[in-house]
Structures are given as structure tokens and as C-alpha cells.
Amino acid sequence: MKLTRPTGQEPIDLDTVDLVDPALHGEGDPHAIWHAMRERDPVHWQWVAPGLGFWSATKFDHVTRVLRDHHVFTSEHGTLLNLLGKKDPASGQQLPATDPPKHTRMRSPIQRALNGKILEWKRESIRQEIKTLLAEVVDGEPFDFAELTGKIPMAVTGTLMGLDREDWPRLTYLTSQAIAPDDPEFIRPEGGKATLQRAHRELFASFEDSVARRKGDGDGDLIDILRTMELEDGRKLRQGEIVSNCYSLLLGANVTTPHVPNAAIVELMDDGKYADWADHPELLDSGIEEALRWSSPASHFMRYAKVDVQLGATTIKAGEPVAAWLGSANRDSDVFPDPYRFDVRRTPAERNLAFGVGPHYCVGHAVARISLREFFEELFDQFDGFESGGEPEHLHSNFIAGMKHLPLVATRRSAVRG
């Protein structure tokens, strides 16, 4: 989606906007709509069809409440707008669609597997994969930055999981279909629903095959850790549980990792911002948090009210769905002064909601932050700067705020910094 600075003067009729429409997010400007909602109707009802609609929560505090309070708002009836009015087949079975305490039990193994030990053990391998990706960029020649960053999640999760390298391109494409099934570049002739279902089936089948081929203790990668660890009750994870954890991690990586640098680099090309950040390594962490806030790659998560509840001045009835718009919450001027300015010195940097909040806070956040740190460090080491090589193309998705194509021209440094 376009990242614009609303003036507040845009003639927006909130009764006619359609935040479900993937084309709005690919070609339009949801930020102007969210701004109008925050100012005029922060908990806004949208009808989708006769008898079917949802609330949009757009303020930081409201979004935080919806995502954090699992006693009042459930994840088990559908967590994305594409499931509105439908039964979620993942309910109670997959991590995003489960409430505590079951969610806590399901989340624990992957949290244990993603401890600091494996991340530090694999960190140099991740760095080398990123170096290899950036080595493909030719000085002064046009290239697609989004295509390059789209390879990062598999370079990271493929390395962590020990997945066969020859499968990486296919798995990357399948995850793109899974997170943006309505995008013209990824949709199958049968439609978005069929695209999503087939991508899910093929990803699960690939992980099932990878897990089934493992023997003994393995090499200590993430899949082997999940295979061999013992849970609190003394049992080991079943194959389906291992596959589900791998699936959740891979999709989570594709939601975040490529879209943060894409959105950031567009801002960094403006007015010497790239050189400023590159020349101040002490700002790397705060800059990454600002890039997470700025990009807000996961646009929304949905919850259903379990009981009647007051959200701001609005009463939400039991059973009604609420879309919590993270991209809007991260532009709330009550929390972020001058929210439409990209500022690598912003403090406190880590308050953003890019990874969500509460029990469903992104389980792979440490992997994502390490990946982004390694990427930006290597980017700043190798390149003096970038120029636009054409217009970007945005994903048609109400879930992912990202770009699928970003033509740039790079200028390499004459010598690697050190």
C-alpha cells in the first residue's frame, strides 16, 4: 500500500470505504482512511454484505486491547478478514487460531526451539546467505529490490530448519500465494480461495515430507530440535504439531522480513537519510524498530468479542468481529509524535505494534530482528546508496502491506567498511 502523509482534508466518506478490498491496499491509500477513522470514528462499523460486517479498531490503545485481552476477544473464529462469515478450519489447531491456555501449550515448543543458542549458532550462516543475496546486485544496473528481499525469509528459515536449498524458490512462491492469494501475480485461475487452499496444502505436504525423512537426532537444526524435544508432560511432539510449528514460522517470516526493508529503503532514498543511518551504527536497533513501525507489514488481525464490551465510546456485541489495524495504530499521533516522519532516532523505539501484542505476539520476533539487523548491516557495508529505477508495485492484500516489485539502481562502496 502507499505510505502517504494525510492532510486531514481528504474528502473521505467513511460509509462507502471498503477496507476488505485487496485492490484498495494495492493501488489506493488506506492510510488516509485510517487517519479519518482515528479522527472521526475510531471504532468504525463496515457492512460487507447483508447481515455481515465488522468493526475496525484504528487507535493504538484500542488495537492493543483487542489483541491483548483474550478473555474478551477470541482468535478461534477467524483471525483475518478473508475468513469473515466463514468457519476457520484452523480453529484450535494452529497457533494463530487458538486461545490460551491451549495456545500457550502449543507455542511453548517453538519458543524453546528458537532460543538464543540456535539463533547465535546459525547467525553466521544467515549472514553469509544475506551476503550472497546482495552480491547479486550489480553496481549502477537496475534491479528489483523487492525480489531480492523476498528471498530473505527462506534464506533465514531454510537455514534454521535445514530445508533443501533446491526447494527454496518453490516454497517462497507458495508462501507468497498463502499471504496474498488475491494478488494478480499469485492468484490461480480458480480464484483467491482456491489459491490459498492449494498453497496451504502444498506447504504442509512439503514440511510433512521433510519431517518424515529425518532420522535419529539429526544435525541440530530447528526441525530436529522440535522432533527430539520433550514437553512438560514428558511426551514428544507429534508430526502434525511439528509441521504446524514450521508452517507458522515460515509464514510469519514472509509476513515481516521482506517488507520492512522495502518500505524503509523508499524513505531512506529521500534527503540523505540513507547516509545518516548508515553512518551511525549505534542507531541500528532503533532504526530497525522505526522501520518496523513505518512498514507495519501485517496490516490487521481479527478477533471476535466473546461478551458485550465497551471499546472507547462504542459498544461491541458478543459475537461481533473486530479488525485491529496495526498499520493505523502505528500512526496514532497520541503515541507517536509526527507519525508520518521516518525517524531512526525515535524513542522509545520498541513500542510499535508491528509484531502484535499480547499472547499472540509474533513467536519469531527474535528471528526477524536478527535477520533485519544482519541485512541492514550488510546493506550499509556494501552500498553507498540507492536511486529509484521505476514505480513500485504493491501487493493486493488487506493482510500484508508490502511491495512485490521495487525497481532500484544501487551504488556500491568503493571499499567495504570495517
C-alpha positions as CSV (number, residue, x, y, z in Angstrom):
1,M,0.0,0.0,0.0
2,K,1.0,3.6,-0.5
3,L,2.7,5.3,2.5
4,T,1.3,8.8,2.3
5,R,1.0,11.7,4.8
6,P,-2.7,12.5,5.1
7,T,-3.6,16.2,5.4
8,G,-6.9,15.6,7.1
9,Q,-8.6,17.5,4.3
10,E,-9.2,14.4,2.1
11,P,-12.9,14.1,1.2
12,I,-13.4,10.6,2.6
13,D,-16.9,9.2,3.1
14,L,-16.4,6.5,5.8
15,D,-19.7,5.0,5.0
16,T,-18.6,4.0,1.5
17,V,-15.0,2.9,2.1
18,D,-14.2,-0.8,1.7
19,L,-11.2,-1.9,3.8
20,V,-11.7,-5.5,2.8
21,D,-11.0,-4.8,-0.9
22,P,-7.4,-6.0,-1.7
23,A,-7.2,-3.5,-4.6
24,L,-7.6,-0.6,-2.2
25,H,-4.5,-1.8,-0.4
26,G,-2.6,-2.5,-3.6
27,E,-3.5,0.7,-5.6
28,G,-5.2,3.0,-3.1
29,D,-4.4,4.8,0.2
30,P,-5.6,3.1,3.4
31,H,-3.6,5.5,5.5
32,A,-5.8,8.4,4.6
33,I,-8.8,6.3,5.5
34,W,-7.3,5.2,8.8
35,H,-6.4,8.8,9.6
36,A,-10.0,9.8,9.0
37,M,-11.3,7.0,11.2
38,R,-8.9,7.8,14.1
39,E,-10.1,11.4,14.0
40,R,-13.8,10.9,13.3
41,D,-14.8,7.3,14.2
42,P,-12.0,5.3,15.8
43,V,-14.2,2.2,16.2
44,H,-16.0,2.1,12.8
45,W,-18.6,-0.4,11.5
46,Q,-18.4,-1.6,7.9
47,W,-21.1,-3.6,6.2
48,V,-19.7,-6.2,3.8
49,A,-22.9,-7.9,2.8
50,P,-26.5,-8.1,4.1
51,G,-26.2,-9.3,7.7
52,L,-22.4,-9.4,7.6
53,G,-20.0,-6.7,8.8
54,F,-17.1,-5.9,11.1
55,W,-15.7,-3.3,13.4
56,S,-12.4,-1.5,12.6
57,A,-10.3,-0.6,15.6
58,T,-7.8,2.1,14.5
59,K,-6.4,3.7,17.6
60,F,-3.3,2.4,19.4
61,D,-4.9,1.8,22.7
62,H,-8.0,0.1,21.2
63,V,-5.9,-2.2,19.0
64,T,-3.8,-3.1,22.0
65,R,-6.9,-4.0,24.0
66,V,-8.3,-6.2,21.2
67,L,-5.1,-8.1,20.7
68,R,-4.1,-8.4,24.3
69,D,-7.4,-9.3,26.1
70,H,-8.0,-12.9,25.1
71,H,-10.6,-13.2,27.9
72,V,-12.9,-10.8,25.9
73,F,-11.6,-11.2,22.3
74,T,-11.1,-14.7,20.8
75,S,-8.8,-15.8,18.0
76,E,-10.7,-19.1,17.4
77,H,-13.4,-17.8,14.9
78,G,-11.1,-16.4,12.3
79,T,-8.1,-14.1,12.6
80,L,-8.1,-12.5,9.1
81,L,-10.8,-10.7,7.1
82,N,-10.7,-13.3,4.3
83,L,-12.4,-15.6,6.9
84,L,-15.2,-13.2,7.7
85,G,-18.5,-15.0,7.9
86,K,-16.8,-18.4,7.4
87,K,-15.7,-21.2,9.8
88,D,-12.0,-21.1,10.4
89,P,-10.7,-24.6,9.6
90,A,-7.6,-23.8,11.7
91,S,-9.6,-23.0,14.8
92,G,-8.0,-24.6,17.8
93,Q,-5.5,-26.5,15.6
94,Q,-2.9,-23.9,14.5
95,L,-1.1,-21.3,16.7
96,P,-2.7,-18.1,15.3
97,A,-6.2,-19.5,15.7
98,T,-6.0,-20.7,19.3
99,D,-6.6,-19.0,22.6
100,P,-4.8,-19.6,25.9
101,P,-4.2,-21.9,27.7
102,K,-4.1,-24.2,24.7
103,H,-2.3,-21.6,22.7
104,T,0.4,-21.3,25.5
105,R,1.0,-25.1,25.3
106,M,1.2,-25.0,21.5
107,R,3.5,-22.0,21.5
108,S,6.0,-23.3,24.1
109,P,7.9,-25.8,21.9
110,I,8.7,-23.3,19.2
111,Q,9.6,-20.7,21.8
112,R,12.0,-23.2,23.3
113,A,13.4,-24.2,19.9
114,L,14.0,-20.5,19.0
115,N,16.2,-19.8,22.0
116,G,19.3,-17.7,21.8
117,K,21.5,-20.8,21.3
118,I,20.2,-21.9,17.9
119,L,20.0,-18.3,16.7
120,E,23.6,-17.5,17.6
121,W,24.7,-20.8,16.2
122,K,23.1,-20.1,12.9
123,R,23.8,-16.4,12.8
124,E,26.9,-16.5,10.7
125,S,25.2,-18.8,8.2
126,I,22.3,-16.3,8.0
127,R,24.9,-13.5,7.4
128,Q,26.5,-15.5,4.6
129,E,23.2,-16.1,3.0
130,I,22.4,-12.4,3.0
131,K,25.9,-11.6,1.7
132,T,25.2,-14.0,-1.2
133,L,21.9,-12.3,-2.0
134,L,23.4,-8.8,-2.0
135,A,26.4,-10.0,-4.1
136,E,23.9,-10.4,-7.0
137,V,23.4,-6.6,-7.2
138,V,25.4,-5.0,-10.0
139,D,26.7,-1.5,-9.4
140,G,24.8,1.0,-11.5
141,E,22.4,-1.5,-13.0
142,P,18.6,-1.6,-12.4
143,F,17.4,-4.5,-10.2
144,D,14.3,-5.4,-8.3
145,F,14.9,-4.7,-4.6
146,A,11.6,-6.4,-3.6
147,E,12.5,-9.6,-5.5
148,L,15.9,-9.6,-3.6
149,T,14.3,-9.1,-0.1
150,G,11.7,-11.7,-1.0
151,K,14.4,-14.3,-0.8
152,I,15.5,-13.4,2.8
153,P,12.8,-15.3,4.7
154,M,13.7,-18.6,3.0
155,A,17.4,-17.9,3.3
156,V,16.8,-17.5,7.1
157,T,14.1,-20.1,7.8
158,G,15.5,-22.5,5.3
159,T,18.9,-22.3,7.1
160,L,17.3,-22.6,10.5
161,M,15.2,-25.6,9.5
162,G,17.7,-27.3,7.3
163,L,15.4,-27.3,4.3
164,D,16.8,-28.5,1.0
165,R,18.1,-25.4,-0.9
166,E,16.6,-26.6,-4.2
167,D,13.1,-26.3,-2.6
168,W,13.6,-22.7,-1.5
169,P,12.2,-20.9,-4.7
170,R,9.1,-23.1,-4.7
171,L,8.5,-22.6,-1.0
172,T,9.0,-18.8,-1.4
173,Y,6.3,-18.7,-4.2
174,L,3.9,-20.8,-2.2
175,T,4.2,-18.6,0.9
176,S,3.6,-15.6,-1.4
177,Q,0.4,-17.2,-2.5
178,A,-0.6,-18.0,1.0
179,I,-0.2,-14.5,2.3
180,A,-1.5,-12.6,-0.8
181,P,-3.9,-15.1,-2.6
182,D,-5.9,-12.3,-4.3
183,D,-2.9,-10.5,-5.8
184,P,-3.0,-10.7,-9.7
185,E,0.6,-12.1,-9.7
186,F,-0.2,-15.0,-7.4
187,I,-3.9,-15.8,-7.8
188,R,-4.8,-19.1,-9.6
189,P,-7.5,-19.2,-12.3
190,E,-9.9,-20.8,-9.8
191,G,-9.7,-17.7,-7.6
192,G,-8.2,-16.4,-4.3
193,K,-9.8,-19.0,-2.1
194,A,-8.5,-21.9,-4.2
195,T,-5.1,-20.3,-4.4
196,L,-4.9,-20.1,-0.6
197,Q,-6.1,-23.6,-0.1
198,R,-3.7,-25.1,-2.6
199,A,-0.7,-23.1,-1.2
200,H,-1.6,-24.4,2.3
201,R,-1.8,-28.0,1.2
202,E,1.5,-27.9,-0.7
203,L,3.3,-26.2,2.1
204,F,2.1,-28.7,4.7
205,A,2.9,-31.6,2.4
206,S,6.4,-30.2,1.9
207,F,7.0,-30.0,5.7
208,E,5.5,-33.4,6.3
209,D,7.9,-34.9,3.8
210,S,10.9,-33.0,5.4
211,V,10.0,-34.2,8.9
212,A,9.3,-37.8,7.8
213,R,12.7,-38.1,6.2
214,R,14.6,-37.2,9.4
215,K,16.3,-39.9,11.4
216,G,17.8,-40.1,14.9
217,D,18.9,-36.8,16.5
218,G,19.7,-35.1,13.2
219,D,22.0,-32.2,12.7
220,G,20.5,-29.9,15.4
221,D,18.5,-27.6,13.1
222,L,15.1,-26.3,14.1
223,I,13.1,-29.3,12.8
224,D,15.5,-31.7,14.6
225,I,15.1,-29.7,17.8
226,L,11.3,-29.9,17.5
227,R,11.5,-33.6,16.7
228,T,13.6,-34.5,19.7
229,M,12.5,-32.1,22.5
230,E,10.3,-33.4,25.4
231,L,7.3,-31.4,26.5
232,E,6.4,-30.7,30.1
233,D,4.2,-33.9,30.3
234,G,7.2,-36.0,29.0
235,R,5.9,-36.7,25.6
236,K,7.4,-35.6,22.3
237,L,5.7,-33.5,19.6
238,R,3.6,-35.4,17.1
239,Q,4.5,-35.0,13.4
240,G,1.4,-32.8,12.8
241,E,2.5,-30.5,15.6
242,I,6.0,-30.2,14.2
243,V,4.6,-29.4,10.8
244,S,2.2,-26.8,12.1
245,N,5.0,-25.0,14.0
246,C,7.2,-25.0,10.9
247,Y,4.4,-23.6,8.8
248,S,3.6,-20.9,11.3
249,L,7.3,-19.8,11.5
250,L,7.7,-19.7,7.7
251,L,4.6,-17.7,7.0
252,G,5.4,-15.3,9.9
253,A,8.9,-14.7,8.4
254,N,7.3,-14.0,5.0
255,V,4.8,-11.6,6.6
256,T,7.5,-9.4,8.1
257,T,11.1,-9.8,6.9
258,P,11.0,-8.7,3.2
259,H,8.5,-5.9,3.6
260,V,10.3,-3.9,6.3
261,P,13.5,-3.1,4.2
262,N,11.3,-2.4,1.1
263,A,9.3,0.3,2.9
264,A,12.4,1.6,4.7
265,I,14.6,2.0,1.6
266,V,11.9,4.1,-0.2
267,E,12.2,6.6,2.7
268,L,16.0,6.3,3.0
269,M,16.5,7.4,-0.6
270,D,15.0,10.8,0.4
271,D,17.1,13.7,1.5
272,G,20.3,12.0,2.8
273,K,18.5,9.6,5.2
274,Y,20.4,6.6,3.9
275,A,23.8,8.1,4.6
276,D,22.7,9.4,8.0
277,W,21.6,6.0,9.2
278,A,24.5,4.1,7.6
279,D,27.0,6.5,9.3
280,H,25.5,5.9,12.8
281,P,25.8,2.2,13.7
282,E,24.6,3.0,17.2
283,L,21.2,3.7,15.7
284,L,20.9,0.3,14.0
285,D,18.5,-1.1,16.6
286,S,16.3,2.0,17.0
287,G,16.2,2.4,13.2
288,I,15.0,-1.2,12.7
289,E,12.2,-0.6,15.2
290,E,11.3,2.5,13.3
291,A,11.3,0.6,10.1
292,L,9.0,-2.0,11.7
293,R,6.6,0.8,12.8
294,W,6.8,2.5,9.5
295,S,6.1,-0.6,7.4
296,S,3.7,-2.3,9.7
297,P,3.8,-5.3,7.3
298,A,0.9,-7.2,9.0
299,S,-2.0,-4.8,8.4
300,H,-4.6,-6.3,10.6
301,F,-5.6,-9.2,12.8
302,M,-9.2,-10.0,13.5
303,R,-10.8,-11.1,16.8
304,Y,-14.4,-11.8,17.9
305,A,-16.0,-10.4,21.0
306,K,-16.9,-13.2,23.5
307,V,-19.1,-10.9,25.5
308,D,-20.5,-7.4,25.2
309,V,-17.7,-5.0,25.6
310,Q,-17.1,-1.3,25.5
311,L,-14.2,-0.1,23.2
312,G,-13.8,3.6,23.6
313,A,-17.3,5.1,23.1
314,T,-18.5,2.1,21.1
315,T,-20.4,-1.0,22.4
316,I,-19.3,-4.2,20.6
317,K,-21.8,-7.0,21.0
318,A,-20.8,-10.6,21.7
319,G,-20.1,-12.5,18.5
320,E,-19.2,-9.4,16.5
321,P,-15.8,-9.3,14.7
322,V,-13.2,-6.6,15.2
323,A,-10.4,-5.9,12.8
324,A,-7.4,-4.5,14.7
325,W,-5.5,-2.4,12.1
326,L,-1.8,-2.4,13.2
327,G,-0.8,-0.1,10.4
328,S,-3.2,2.5,11.7
329,A,-2.2,2.0,15.4
330,N,1.4,2.6,14.4
331,R,0.5,6.0,13.0
332,D,-1.5,7.2,16.1
333,S,-0.3,10.7,16.9
334,D,-1.3,10.2,20.6
335,V,1.5,7.7,20.8
336,F,3.9,8.6,18.0
337,P,4.7,12.3,17.6
338,D,4.8,13.3,14.0
339,P,3.9,9.7,13.0
340,Y,4.3,10.3,9.2
341,R,8.0,11.1,9.6
342,F,10.5,8.2,9.4
343,D,12.9,8.8,12.3
344,V,15.7,6.4,13.2
345,R,16.2,8.3,16.4
346,R,12.6,7.9,17.6
347,T,12.2,6.9,21.3
348,P,11.0,4.7,22.8
349,A,11.7,2.8,19.6
350,E,10.3,-0.6,20.5
351,R,6.7,0.5,21.4
352,N,5.4,-0.2,18.0
353,L,2.8,-3.0,17.3
354,A,4.4,-4.4,14.1
355,F,4.7,-7.8,15.8
356,G,1.4,-7.5,17.5
357,V,0.9,-7.6,21.3
358,G,-0.3,-10.0,24.0
359,P,-0.4,-13.8,23.8
360,H,-0.1,-13.8,20.0
361,Y,3.0,-11.6,19.9
362,C,5.0,-12.9,16.9
363,V,6.7,-16.1,18.1
364,G,9.5,-15.4,15.5
365,H,10.2,-11.8,16.5
366,A,13.8,-12.6,17.6
367,V,14.5,-14.3,14.2
368,A,13.0,-11.4,12.4
369,R,15.0,-8.8,14.3
370,I,18.3,-10.7,13.8
371,S,17.6,-11.1,10.1
372,L,16.8,-7.4,9.7
373,R,19.9,-6.4,11.7
374,E,22.2,-8.7,9.6
375,F,20.5,-7.4,6.4
376,F,20.9,-3.7,7.2
377,E,24.4,-4.1,8.5
378,E,25.5,-5.8,5.3
379,L,23.5,-3.3,3.2
380,F,25.2,-0.3,4.7
381,D,28.6,-2.1,4.4
382,Q,28.3,-2.8,0.7
383,F,26.3,0.2,-0.7
384,D,26.7,4.0,-0.7
385,G,23.1,4.5,-1.7
386,F,20.2,3.7,-4.0
387,E,18.1,5.6,-6.6
388,S,14.7,4.8,-7.9
389,G,14.6,2.8,-11.1
390,G,10.8,3.0,-11.6
391,E,7.5,2.8,-9.9
392,P,6.9,0.2,-7.2
393,E,4.1,-2.3,-7.4
394,H,2.2,-3.0,-4.2
395,L,0.7,-6.3,-3.1
396,H,-3.1,-6.5,-3.5
397,S,-3.7,-7.7,0.1
398,N,-5.7,-6.5,3.0
399,F,-3.4,-8.5,5.3
400,I,0.1,-7.7,4.0
401,A,1.3,-4.1,3.5
402,G,4.1,-4.8,1.1
403,M,5.7,-4.4,-2.3
404,K,6.1,-7.2,-4.9
405,H,8.3,-5.1,-7.2
406,L,10.6,-2.2,-6.3
407,P,13.0,-1.2,-9.2
408,L,16.2,0.5,-7.9
409,V,19.7,1.3,-9.0
410,A,22.5,0.7,-6.5
411,T,25.8,2.5,-6.0
412,R,28.4,0.1,-4.4
413,R,31.0,1.4,-2.0
414,S,34.5,1.5,-3.4
415,A,35.7,-0.4,-0.4
416,V,33.8,-2.4,2.3
417,R,33.7,-0.6,5.6
418,G,35.5,-2.2,8.5
